[in-house]
Amino acid sequence: MSPSPQTQSLSGGDARPVGGTSRPIRASASAARPRSGVERWMAPAKIAAFIAALYPLARIVFFGFTDRLGANPIEFITRSTGLWTLVFLCITLAVTPVRRLTGVNALLRFRRMLGLYAFFYATLHFTTYIWFDKWFAVAEILKDIGKRPFITVGFAAFVLLIPLAATSPRAAARKLGRRWLTLHRSIYAIAALAILHFWWMKAGKHDLILPKLYGAIVVVLLGWRVAAWARAKWFAARAGA
């Protein structure tokens, strides 16, 4: 289903060989070789994607300075950062299917950055809740968890995101080996927990339009992976037979 951790990051990293060094003659020949079309547009495209991914934060800051955060600014920021966390999770999960369908392997180079942005907005979402909403009042937070279990589910998703962000560098992938790939597959559970968190939160207000939309997107993305895995198993069985 996914390349080995030695060649790329689940969150999206450049494919690089591991171990050994090229001979000086080969390195010189490679350096003299003209860059491909993909390499020429890769750096500008990654810079553009990096800047575009800051739009949700810039929007919140702009609304704050122009007094457009509404009657409850804390709720606005919490909901906005939570929704964008889910958006970036979906985009990160969509990279592999789109790459397989289009054949544009360079898309994998964006995946790590997109995954880290999902963690970034999840951190803002969590920080806004425990700091600006609850002011680190542990008793209030525990009481909230007892009354609203969707907070527990969201917290579990955030905790699972932490080791993925911490091990996103290629050096971590090389050190962990196959365990790295197993760890990063927890993104599927994180996406499911994020949908459940969003669904339960909106169910209290009888507003399930967005949870159903994002739930359908996640089901399609995860279903595609299951279908690809089953197809690979089937072809492997035929080849063995």
C-alpha positions in Angstrom: 0.0 0.0 0.0 2.8 2.5 0.9 6.4 2.7 0.0 8.8 1.6 2.7 9.9 4.1 5.4 13.4 4.1 4.0 12.2 5.9 0.8 9.6 8.4 2.0 7.6 9.9 4.8 4.0 9.0 5.5 3.4 12.6 6.2 5.1 13.5 2.9 8.8 13.5 2.3 11.1 13.4 -0.6 12.1 9.9 -1.7 15.8 9.5 -0.9 18.1 6.4 -0.9 19.3 5.2 2.5 22.8 4.0 3.3 26.0 4.4 1.4 27.4 7.3 -0.6 27.7 7.8 -4.3 31.2 7.8 -5.8 32.7 11.2 -6.5 32.6 10.6 -10.3 28.8 9.8 -10.2 28.1 12.7 -7.9 29.8 15.1 -10.3 27.9 13.7 -13.2 24.7 14.0 -11.4 25.4 17.6 -10.4 26.2 18.5 -14.0 22.9 16.9 -15.2 20.2 19.5 -15.9 17.2 19.5 -13.6 14.0 17.9 -14.8 10.8 19.8 -15.3 9.5 18.4 -12.0 12.5 19.6 -10.1 12.3 23.1 -11.6 8.7 23.6 -10.4 9.0 21.7 -7.2 10.6 24.4 -5.0 8.2 27.2 -6.1 5.2 24.8 -5.7 6.2 23.8 -2.2 6.7 27.4 -1.2 3.3 28.3 -2.6 1.7 25.4 -0.8 3.4 26.4 2.5 2.1 30.0 2.2 -1.4 28.9 1.2 -1.6 26.5 4.2 -1.1 29.6 6.4 -4.4 31.1 5.1 -6.6 29.8 8.0 -4.2 31.3 10.6 -4.0 34.6 8.7 -7.7 34.7 8.4 -8.1 34.3 12.2 -5.5 37.0 12.9 -7.1 39.4 10.4 -10.6 38.8 11.8 -9.2 39.5 15.3 -7.6 42.8 14.3 -10.8 43.9 12.5 -13.2 42.7 15.3 -14.9 40.1 13.1 -14.6 37.1 15.3 -18.2 37.3 16.4 -19.9 37.5 19.8 -17.8 34.5 21.0 -14.2 34.8 19.7 -12.9 31.8 21.6 -15.6 29.6 20.1 -14.9 31.0 16.6 -11.2 30.2 16.9 -11.8 26.8 18.4 -14.2 25.7 15.7 -12.1 27.2 12.9 -8.8 25.5 13.9 -10.7 22.2 14.5 -12.2 22.3 11.0 -9.0 23.1 9.3 -7.3 20.3 11.2 -9.8 17.9 9.6 -9.3 19.6 6.2 -5.5 19.0 6.3 -6.0 15.4 7.5 -8.2 14.8 4.5 -5.8 16.4 2.1 -2.9 14.4 3.5 -4.8 11.2 3.1 -5.8 12.2 -0.5 -2.2 12.5 -1.6 -1.5 8.8 -2.2 -4.7 8.1 -4.1 -4.3 11.1 -6.3 -0.7 10.2 -6.9 -1.6 6.6 -7.9 -4.4 7.8 -10.2 -2.5 10.6 -11.9 1.0 9.0 -11.9 2.5 12.3 -10.6 4.9 10.9 -8.0 6.1 14.4 -7.0 2.9 14.8 -5.1 4.4 12.7 -2.3 6.9 15.5 -1.6 4.0 17.6 -0.2 2.6 15.0 2.1 4.8 15.5 5.1 4.3 19.3 5.0 0.5 18.8 4.8 0.6 16.3 7.7 2.6 18.7 9.8 0.1 21.5 9.1 -2.7 19.2 10.3 -0.8 18.8 13.6 -0.1 22.6 13.7 -3.8 23.4 13.5 -4.7 20.6 15.9 -2.3 22.1 18.4 -3.9 25.5 18.0 -7.3 23.9 18.4 -6.3 22.1 21.6 -4.4 25.1 23.0 -7.3 27.4 22.5 -9.6 25.1 24.4 -7.4 24.4 27.4 -5.9 27.9 27.6 -8.3 30.6 26.4 -11.5 28.6 27.1 -10.7 26.8 30.3 -7.6 28.7 31.5 -5.9 25.4 32.5 -8.5 24.7 35.1 -8.1 20.9 35.3 -11.3 20.4 37.4 -13.3 22.3 34.7 -11.7 20.3 31.9 -12.4 16.9 33.6 -16.0 18.0 34.3 -16.3 19.0 30.6 -15.0 15.6 29.5 -17.6 13.8 31.7 -20.4 15.8 30.2 -19.2 15.9 26.6 -17.4 12.7 25.5 -16.5 14.2 22.1 -13.8 16.1 23.9 -12.2 12.8 25.0 -12.3 11.5 21.5 -10.7 14.7 20.1 -8.0 14.6 22.8 -7.2 11.0 21.9 -6.8 12.0 18.2 -4.5 14.8 19.2 -2.3 12.6 21.4 -1.9 10.1 18.5 -0.9 13.0 16.2 2.1 13.9 18.5 4.3 10.9 17.8 3.6 11.2 14.0 4.7 14.8 14.0 7.8 14.0 16.2 8.9 11.2 13.8 8.1 12.9 10.5 11.8 13.7 9.7 13.6 11.2 7.4 16.2 10.5 10.1 13.4 9.2 12.4 12.2 6.9 9.6 15.6 5.5 9.1 16.1 4.9 12.8 12.7 3.3 13.4 12.7 1.1 10.3 9.5 -0.9 9.7 8.2 0.3 13.1 8.0 3.8 11.6 5.6 2.6 8.9 3.4 0.9 11.5 3.4 4.0 13.7 2.4 6.3 10.8 -0.5 4.1 9.8 -2.2 5.4 12.9 -3.2 8.4 10.8 -6.2 6.2 9.7 -7.4 5.9 13.3 -6.7 9.6 13.9 -8.9 10.5 10.9 -11.7 8.3 12.2 -11.5 9.8 15.7 -11.5 13.3 14.2 -14.7 12.6 12.3 -16.3 11.1 15.5 -15.2 14.1 17.5 -16.7 16.5 14.9 -19.9 14.4 14.5 -20.6 14.3 18.3 -19.9 17.9 18.7 -22.3 18.9 15.9 -24.9 16.4 16.9 -25.8 18.4 20.0 -26.8 21.2 17.7 -28.5 19.0 15.2 -26.2 20.2 12.5 -24.7 17.2 10.7 -24.2 18.6 7.2 -20.4 19.1 7.5 -19.7 16.0 9.6 -21.5 13.9 7.0 -19.5 15.5 4.2 -16.1 15.0 5.8 -17.2 11.6 7.0 -17.9 10.6 3.5 -14.6 11.9 2.3 -12.7 10.0 4.9 -14.7 6.8 4.2 -13.8 7.1 0.5 -10.1 7.7 1.2 -9.8 4.8 3.7 -12.0 2.6 1.5 -9.7 3.2 -1.5 -6.8 2.0 0.6 -8.6 -1.1 1.7 -9.5 -1.8 -2.0 -5.9 -1.2 -3.1 -4.6 -3.6 -0.4 -7.2 -6.3 -1.3 -6.3 -5.9 -5.0 -2.5 -6.3 -4.3 -3.2 -9.4 -2.2 -5.3 -10.9 -5.0 -2.6 -10.3 -7.6 0.0 -11.7 -5.2 -2.1 -14.8 -4.7 -2.5 -15.2 -8.5 1.2 -14.8 -9.0 2.0 -17.4 -6.4 -0.5 -19.8 -7.9 
